[in-house]
Amino acid sequence: MMTPQDVIDREDRFLAHNYHPLPVVLAKGDGVWVWDTEGNKYLDFLSAYSAVSAGHHNPRILKAMATQVEKLGVPSRAFYTDVLGEFAERLCQVTGMDRMLPMNTGAEAVETAIKAARRWGYRVKGIKDNKARIIVCNGNFHGRTTTIVGFSSDADYRAGFGPFSSGFDSIPFGDYDALERAITPDTCAFLVEPIQGEGGIIIPPDGYLRRAQELCRNQNVLLILDEIQTGLSRTGKDFCFQYEIDKPDGLTLGKALGGGVYPVSAFLARADVMDVFEPGSHGSTFGGNPIAAAIGLEALALIADDHYSQRSFELGEYLRGKLEALQSPLIREVRGKGLLIGMEIYTNQVSARSICEALKTRGVLCKETHETTIRFAPPLIITQEQIDWAVGEVADVLSSL
Ligand SMILES: *Cc1c(COP(=O)(O)O)cnc(C)c1O
């Protein structure tokens, strides 16, 4: 029998060291709970960065997946399949978009958005060849491909990976005037997260998205929202943009779209944006395969049937209120929308990581982002009683440090 330490040592020996996991070896999951190899039980307060909104081992997701696997797996997009169109139609209905392009990971959806925006810039807006520019925000997180890290403002993400793709302009997040100044006739798109998740749960000022949309419309610039983390009920609405606008011009989704079991992502857009793609211009061997489509459809059905957005909104308010009431001298700020909540720590006294390690020993799993902020993003099926218990553990850990 291998001990947990043996398992950890083997990972350290044979895997690239591009993560720094908490020292817990998971073997099983069910709902909001996960178990380690020794049978210890933990509440999952991270849900794989929002990918597990429906909870671990969700019976409806597993059934949809199993049923589809039995029928047809990965035929490629060289052929039509009986489920992909239904998935696309449903996704267009709930987002208000005209068309979707299925991919697998979030970064691929963002890459797709970049390609669409540039082509739209040349073919529809009339920007001169190779001149198109995309505005992004400082502190962004859109994935890990070389193009995407090239416009990150985080040195850790970029260092040593250049030369990078040009054509991106970065401005402060939430700063309307900076956006106004940055737009030029060569700007094809503004790519932004409605709330910066990896950046530390950073919420822009009220009205930012609404004003940004107005400005983009007036300047013929596409507003492309990355809701890979904030979308699909995480922030208390089906999509975070619904707090301020009817719909963007382009939208990327991922994470929870895969029901916690499979990579499913998509770029959605207005018809005139998506129609810049013709056969041969873009693709993915696994993107939109029947298993992905069946799981995505079920993930969308769960959101509607089980009122995930309302749950997320109400339980998010509740959790945020309870965390704010802790009044620990270690807490600098609690912020968030729905069940995407950040607790920023005064790290001159204690590191966010050490709080996560202490919480782990008490059966609560969460992870720091950017050293100072602990993200609380439990599965959306969490109950009030489970929140009460977890906050009690947080309180005990904070007072013991
Ligand atoms: C996680 C994330 C991505 C990247 O998704 P991957 O599936 O890891 O490639 C992109 N954008 C945002 C906002 C994310 O949170």
The ligand as a Gaussian input file, in Angstrom:
#p B3LYP/6-31G(d) Opt

LIG

0 1
 C      -10.025000      29.162000     -16.144000
 C      -10.173000      30.337000     -17.041000
 C       -9.712000      30.315000     -18.371000
 C       -8.930000      29.160000     -18.941000
 O       -9.638000      27.975000     -18.954000
 P       -8.813000      26.588000     -19.145000
 O       -9.911000      25.566000     -19.274000
 O       -7.983000      26.395000     -17.932000
 O       -8.008000      26.730000     -20.383000
 C       -9.946000      31.427000     -19.146000
 N      -10.598000      32.493000     -18.666000
 C      -11.059000      32.564000     -17.399000
 C      -11.784000      33.770000     -16.934000
 C      -10.846000      31.490000     -16.537000
 O      -11.259000      31.565000     -15.271000

